[in-house]
Amino acid sequence: MPKKDGLFCHSVDGVNFFQVDTVAYHLSVLKDLFPGGINMLSLFSGIGDAEVALHKLVVPFKTVVSVEKSEVNRNIVQGWWEQTNQKGTLIDFDDVPRVDGDQLQQLISNIGGFDLVIGGCPCNNLAGSNRDHRDGPEGKESSLFYDYFRILDLVKCIMAKPN
């Protein structure tokens, strides 16, 4: 297994993935903090590694807002959600760059805010055997990194406003 940035990851068809157990290890502190459930915004959800990791830790979901461009991946997450009989609500959006402040405001108003914002942007231009070009964070895929922080800032601003 290659080691990258202190986390173990593996590669399938040239795409890097973190092991669910590694993700669970890093999220394990949340188990005691959210015994009644968690509201999570999952950006670049992929096939739901963070969701699976929290499920393995027995952290219940109140609401998961999953944002993933790939319809195949969204269907995998939906199928896993149903097969594991999740009690919370799964909401999905199809593309991180299209998530805007109005959508986030409405979601936050409806669910009471996010306890966790998590995500890992495409690294095609950064690392691994799937590197297309050495364009760094300005590359076509890896520039989506900036959308993660744009959305995180929007969430923080919206949640900081008094009701």
Secondary structure, 3 states (H helix, E strand, C coil): CCEECCEEEEEECCEEEECHHHHHHHHCCHHHHCCCCEEEEEECCCCCHHHHHHHHCCCCEEEEEEECCCHHHHHHHHHHHHHCCCCCEEEEECCHHHCCHHHHHHHHHHHCCCCEEEECCCCCCCCCCCCCCCCHHHCCCHHHHHHHHHHHHHHHHHHHCCC
